Amino acid sequence: MAAAAAAAAGLLAGCEPKPPEPKTVIVAPTATAPALAGTVHAAPVALNAADVSATAAVILKDKPVPTAPAADAPATAGAPLESLASLAPSVGQYPYDADNYLEQGVLAARLRALLGAEYPVLLANMRTVSPLTAADGLWFITGNRPHEGGVEAAAVVIDPRQNALRVWLLNAGQSQEFIDPPAAQVPWPKDVQTLIQNQRRAVP
């Protein structure tokens, strides 16, 4: 009986299907494309700061590359004029006594701006000079160049109420007048009128 049972078990085992064996998949190697004949590999191009800035400006159109701020604009010609009334303490004084008001301070600055290249001529024609004199609400100073009074002379008249200035300049026998501001009406004091008339008579 035992032998018969063992034989039957062996027959049943032989009838059971075997599990499938795994298949081996062979992957073909990928072929590398051959390099084209005559191909030249370009060297990397170095960019300078200007190239980078220009590129950034194109990419960031709404955020342009910042530039250095522009220099401050010079002061405009329409700036308020400093008051000539500050010369009141100098009335009665010669220009070279103490503060030298013909070469420094508000009057000197206004004269330089008004006369330009003629300013040194004015100073030369004020070597023999009167004190700053008050008359009819005006202040004035007159002078001439030593030994050349007939052809080199000058007068400066100040109207402190208008903050205005009028200059008469005789140079090489030719007279010129200057006024600041241009629309001001500054009369000649009587002594200045006399000086101008006398100098005009002296010029041949």
C-alpha positions as a printed Julia matrix, in Angstrom:
204×3 Matrix{Float64}:
  0.0     0.0     0.0
  2.72    2.42    0.92
  4.55    1.72   -2.3
  1.4     2.33   -4.32
  0.76    5.7    -2.59
  4.31    6.9    -3.26
  4.0     5.98   -6.9
  0.71    7.9    -7.2
  2.27   11.05   -5.61
  5.14   10.92   -8.06
  2.73   10.81  -11.0
  0.77   13.85   -9.71
  3.96   15.9    -9.22
  5.03   15.18  -12.76
  1.69   16.48  -14.09
  1.98   20.02  -12.4
  3.1    22.86  -14.78
  6.53   24.4   -14.2
  6.79   28.17  -13.47
  7.95   30.23  -16.46
 11.64   30.98  -16.6
 12.57   34.75  -16.78
 13.6    35.96  -20.21
 16.86   37.79  -20.62
 16.41   41.14  -22.45
 19.41   42.2   -24.48
 19.65   46.0   -25.0
 21.63   47.03  -28.0
 24.2    49.77  -27.26
 23.22   53.23  -28.43
 25.27   54.32  -31.37
 27.08   57.63  -30.92
 26.62   59.95  -33.86
 29.94   60.55  -35.54
 31.28   64.08  -35.49
 30.74   65.96  -38.71
 33.8    66.51  -40.76
 35.08   70.06  -40.61
 33.26   70.96  -37.36
 35.12   73.65  -35.39
 34.44   74.03  -31.68
 34.23   77.8   -30.91
 36.09   79.09  -27.91
 33.99   80.89  -25.25
 33.8    84.66  -25.82
 34.8    86.85  -22.85
 32.34   89.68  -22.03
 33.51   92.96  -20.63
 31.58   95.17  -18.2
 30.07   97.27  -21.0
 28.68   94.16  -22.73
 27.15   92.92  -19.48
 25.6    96.31  -18.73
 24.15   96.59  -22.25
 22.71   93.08  -22.03
 21.17   93.82  -18.64
 19.59   96.99  -19.98
 17.98   95.04  -22.85
 16.68   92.25  -20.63
 15.45   94.53  -17.85
 13.86   97.25  -19.93
 11.81   98.42  -16.99
 14.93   98.54  -14.8
 17.69  100.24  -16.8
 21.28  100.02  -15.7
 21.85  102.84  -13.17
 24.18  105.61  -14.17
 26.19  108.09  -12.11
 24.09  111.08  -10.99
 24.56  114.25  -13.03
 26.54  117.09  -11.49
 24.51  119.77   -9.78
 23.43  122.53  -12.14
 25.06  125.89  -11.59
 23.09  128.63   -9.86
 20.71  130.45  -12.17
 21.3   134.0   -13.27
 17.93  134.97  -11.77
 19.1   134.52   -8.18
 18.24  137.44   -5.86
 20.87  140.2    -5.72
 22.59  140.78   -2.41
 21.54  144.11   -0.92
 23.81  147.11   -1.36
 22.28  148.68    1.76
 24.88  146.77    3.78
 27.39  149.43    2.64
 25.84  152.03    4.98
 28.73  151.77    7.52
 31.2   152.59    4.72
 29.61  155.96    3.85
 32.19  158.68    4.49
 35.11  156.25    4.15
 37.67  155.85    1.4
 37.58  152.43   -0.26
 41.05  151.49    0.95
 40.6   152.68    4.56
 39.54  149.37    6.09
 37.12  147.01    4.35
 38.28  147.82    0.79
 34.7   147.77   -0.49
 35.77  148.14   -4.14
 37.63  144.83   -4.07
 35.72  142.7    -1.57
 32.18  142.34   -0.28
 28.82  142.92   -1.93
 29.8   146.0    -3.98
 32.9   144.32   -5.4
 30.9   141.22   -6.34
 28.24  143.3    -8.09
 30.87  145.35   -9.93
 32.69  142.24  -11.16
 29.44  140.76  -12.48
 28.38  144.04  -14.1
 31.68  145.13  -15.66
 33.3   141.81  -16.53
 36.6   142.5   -18.33
 36.28  146.23  -17.54
 36.45  145.68  -13.76
 40.28  145.99  -13.6
 40.0   149.24  -15.57
 37.61  150.59  -12.94
 40.05  149.76  -10.14
 42.92  151.42  -12.03
 40.76  154.53  -12.49
 40.01  154.65   -8.76
 43.6   155.12   -7.57
 42.94  158.79   -6.87
 39.51  158.55   -5.29
 36.9   160.3    -3.17
 35.22  158.77   -0.11
 31.82  157.1    -0.46
 29.57  160.17   -0.33
 25.82  160.44    0.44
 23.59  162.81   -1.58
 19.8   162.81   -2.06
 19.4   159.2    -0.94
 22.24  158.0    -3.16
 25.84  157.02   -2.4
 28.62  157.68   -4.87
 32.36  157.49   -5.31
 34.48  159.12   -8.05
 38.09  158.75   -9.11
 40.69  158.97  -11.84
 43.96  157.4   -12.8
 46.96  159.42  -11.53
 48.26  161.86  -14.15
 45.6   160.65  -16.66
 42.5   162.37  -15.32
 41.44  163.66  -18.72
 41.24  160.22  -20.33
 40.94  157.72  -17.44
 38.22  158.3   -14.82
 35.23  156.59  -13.2
 32.17  157.08  -11.01
 30.06  154.53   -9.13
 26.57  155.49   -7.92
 24.56  153.29   -5.54
 20.82  153.51   -4.91
 20.29  151.48   -1.71
 16.49  151.8    -1.89
 16.35  150.1    -5.31
 19.37  147.88   -4.62
 20.69  149.28   -7.9
 24.04  150.34   -9.26
 25.16  152.71  -12.04
 28.74  153.06  -13.28
 30.38  155.6   -15.56
 33.77  154.58  -16.97
 36.13  156.72  -19.06
 38.84  154.59  -20.67
 41.27  155.92  -23.3
 38.99  158.91  -23.69
 35.91  156.76  -24.47
 33.04  156.79  -21.96
 30.74  153.86  -21.14
 27.8   153.44  -18.78
 26.65  150.3   -16.97
 23.54  149.73  -14.85
 22.44  146.85  -12.63
 19.7   145.69  -12.74
 19.17  146.76  -16.37
 15.69  148.26  -15.86
 16.7   150.43  -12.89
 16.55  154.23  -13.1
 19.47  155.66  -11.13
 20.11  159.41  -11.61
 23.58  160.95  -11.5
 24.15  163.03   -8.38
 25.07  166.65   -9.11
 28.77  166.15   -8.38
 28.91  163.17  -10.74
 27.15  165.12  -13.47
 29.77  167.86  -13.12
 32.61  165.32  -13.3
 31.22  163.74  -16.47
 30.68  167.09  -18.16
 34.19  168.28  -17.3
 35.77  165.07  -18.57
 33.84  165.28  -21.83
 35.08  168.81  -22.36
 38.64  167.71  -21.66
 38.58  165.02  -24.35
 39.54  166.56  -27.74
